[in-house]
Amino acid sequence: MSRAAFSIVLALVLLACGDDDGGDPQTADTATSDGATSDGDGATTSDGSAGDGSVADPTAGLLDVFGISMGCDVAGSPFSQTGTGIIRGTGTLPADIELDLQLNLMIGAGGARYGVLAENIFDITSVCDITFNYEITLVQAGEWQLYVEIRDPSEPDDELSVVYEAEGDVSISIADGETVEQDLSFETPL
């Protein structure tokens, strides 16, 4: 899924879950005369933050509401393919790759690349470690190459959000109905 599409979905999620002032008055934040807030249970802070010094994340729980999950492994099928093969294994990224960035896996042949989409296309895969597990279903018979694209989700420009791209170190041949196990290194950037 493109960065722009994800941004639109997240914006819609935020709008749909915005405060409509129709919440439970027992738990609603209220302002006091000195500018502090009360969080409904009697605790008051001067800066509107939680009493422990942390500020509440306004998006906490929003992904769950819409069935979007964040994970460390890739499981899905190539966009618009309907084959019967399965490719799975472990991918290894460079040791200096930043954690918590968005990980996109693609499969390609002959210059064309297809994104590997989860069953819920809005699910997000993050870089949690330098290794990740992957399983790609519905792969058509042929010779394939796998690619990774690491994006910084805080960067609004799609071009600039790509911080790392690499091609797997080996190509993969698969026949109809076959399951291929292949560990790959994505340590050499494109």
WOZI-V580371 format. One record per run of one state. SS is the DSSP state (H for helix, E for strand, - for the rest). FROM is the first residue (numbers start at 1). TO is the last residue. If there is no record, write none. Layout:
# WOZI-V580371
SS|FROM|TO / SS|FROM|TO
This chain:
# WOZI-V580371
-|1|2 / H|3|16 / -|17|29 / E|30|31 / -|32|36 / E|37|38 / -|39|43 / E|44|45 / -|46|61 / H|62|65 / -|66|69 / E|70|71 / -|72|73 / E|74|78 / -|79|84 / E|85|92 / -|93|101 / E|102|109 / -|110|111 / E|112|117 / -|118|123 / E|124|126 / -|127|130 / E|131|139 / -|140|141 / E|142|151 / -|152|157 / H|158|161 / E|162|167 / -|168|171 / E|172|174 / -|175|178 / E|179|181 / -|182|183 / E|184|185 / -|186|188 / E|189|189 / -|190|190
